[in-house]
Amino acid sequence: MLEIVRMGLERKEQIASIWADAFEQDPLMKWVFPDDAVRVKSLRRWWAFFLDHQPPGSELHGTRIDGCVAYWQPPQSKKDISKGPEEADRGGSEGQMVFVAMMSELLGELAPSRMEALGQMQQARLSEPHWYLAVLGTSPNQQSKGLGGRVLAPMLNRCDRIGELAYLESSNPANVGFYRRHGFEPLGEFTLGDGVLITPMSREPHPPLG
């Protein structure tokens, strides 16, 4: 039986590797990190940074055997959301400096435009309190096995019980149908960078039957 577990930072490297492989061909990540030869390596550092700078109350859910991991951020105020990833609650100004330095090292002169675009995503976030699905990634060799839906289930069930919204931004049009099957609905679309299509999606809590 497939077991879904809470994960901690002791598995940071494994989680970052899963996400790096999962997002290597993602349209947004291909635009942010355009060099095919080093994208996976860059993504491992990128995801490790986000794992190190999770807002308090964040949760990582995944399969016990490495393959699929979801990262949820808890409801935050619009002020906290608008700070962007480089000003995560654990990092503050120090986290911002580390983020800027990392992006400059990885991207050189491309770093400012990429950081500006990512900031636009933060500004577009839903204003109502919500659980934010920041990442859902499955190793390529584990895809099409139903792992994503199983990993999402614990938080979606919790949102149903406590009556809270869930929210995400899909950066790959191919994934919109998957999220719709799990109760998310598009809130519109916008583009970043060189025409990368972003689809914000929210999920209303589903009252229990009976």
N, C-alpha and C positions, 0 to 999 in steps of 0.2 A: 504494500500500500504506500502510495506517495505521501510523504510527510512534509508539511509546510511548517517552517520554524522561524522564530525571531532570530536575527543575526546581529552580531556586534562587530566592532572594529578589529577584533582579532583576526577576522577574515577579510580585511580591507583589500589586500593584494589580490586575493581570489575574486572578490566581487568586482574590483576595477578591471580585471582581465576579462571577466564574463561580459561586462558592459562594453569594453573596448572592441571585442570581437563582434558583439551584437550590433554595434552602431558604426562599424567600419564603412558600410555602404549607405548609411542614413543620409538623405539629401542635405540636411542641415549640417551634420558633422563633416560631410565631404566639402561643403563650402567653407566652414570654419577652418578646417585643416585640409587644404587642397592637395598636399603632397602625398600621393598614394604610398610612397616608399616608407614614410614615417608616421602615417596616420594612426595606426594601432598603438605604437609606442607613445605618441602624443596623447591619445585618448586615455591610456592607462594613468598618465600623470593628471590629466584633466579630472577623471572620475575620482582618483585618490584625493585630490584637493577637496572636492565636494563632500566626500565621506568624512574628511577631517574637519569640515566646517558645517556640519549639520546643525540646524536650529534645535534648541532643546525640545524634547518631545518627539523628535523624528523617529521613524520606525523603518527597519529593513526586514522584509519578509522574503523567504526563498525556500527552494528545495534543499533538503539536507545534503543530497549529492549535488555538487555544483552543476548548475544548468540555467537557472532563472532566478532573478532577484528583482524585487520591487522596492522602491525607496519612496516613502510617504513623509511629507512635511505636515505638521499640525496646523490648525487654523491660526493665522497671524493677523495682526492689524495691517491695514493698507500701508501705514508708515513703514512697518518692518519689511513688507513685501517690496516696496519701492526702493529699498536699499540695494537690491541686486545681489548676485551670488558673491561678489567680492567683498561684501560687507556683512557676511553671515554673522549671526548672533555670537558665535564663539570666537570670531576673528576680529570684529571691529575694524579700526583703522589698520591694525597690523595685518589682518586677513586681507584687506584691500590691497595693501602693498605687496603681499605675497602673490596675490592673484595677478596683479598687473605685471609683476616681474616674471611670473611663469608664462603669461601670455606673450610678453615681449620676447622671451627666450625661445618659445615654440614657434612664433609666427613672424617675428621681426617687424617690418613696416606694415604688415597686414593687421597687427594686433589692435590698433585703435578702431578700425572699421568693424572688426568682429566683436569687440567689446561693446561698441555702440549699438549694434544690432541686437545683441543679447539683452542689453538694457531695455530695448523696445519691447521685448517679450515680457520682461518684468512689469513694465508700465501697463501692459495690456491685461494683466491678471485680473481675474474676477474680484470685484470689491467685497462681495458677501463672504462671511467666514466659510472656509472649506478645507477639507483635507486635500492636499496637493500631491498628485502622483508625479513626482519630479522625474522618475526614471522607472521604466520597466524594460528589462533586457534579458533575452534568452540566447544562450550560446547557439551559433548556427547549427551545430550538429544535434541540438536538442529541440529545434523548432518543429512545429506541426505535430506536437505530441500533447497539446492541451495544457502545457505547463503554465502559460501566462494567465489563463483564466483561473487555474487553481491557486496561483500565488496572489491574485487580486482578491480572491473570495473573502479572506479574513477581514480585511479593512472594509470592503463593500458591505459585508454583513453587519459590521459594527456601525457603519454610517446609517444603515437601515434601522438598527435598533435605537440609536440615539438621535436620529432625525437630522443628520448633517449632510451637506453637499460634498461631492467629490469633484475634482477639477483636474484637467491635464491639457497639455498642448501637444498635438500630434504633428511631428515634423515629417511624416511620411504618409502620403495619401493612401498607400496600400494598407495602412493600419486602421483607418477610420472605421471600416466595417467591423473589425474585431471589437473595437471599443463600443460601437453601437450595440453589438450583441450583448454587451455587459452593462447596458443601461445608460451609457453616455450619449449625449446629443450635441451636434455641432452648434457653436454660438456665432458662426461666421467664419471668415478666412482673412488672412493678411499675408503679405509676402515680406521676406527679409532677403538682404543680399542680392544675389543674382537670380531673383525669382523663386527662392525657396518658399514653398507654400506651407503656412502654419495654420492648423485648424484647432482653435481652442474648443474644448468640449467639457460639458458639465453633466453631472448625474444627480438627479433628485433622489432623496431617500425613498425606498420602496416600503410602504407600511406592510407589516407581516399579515399574511392571510388569516382569516378566521375571526 
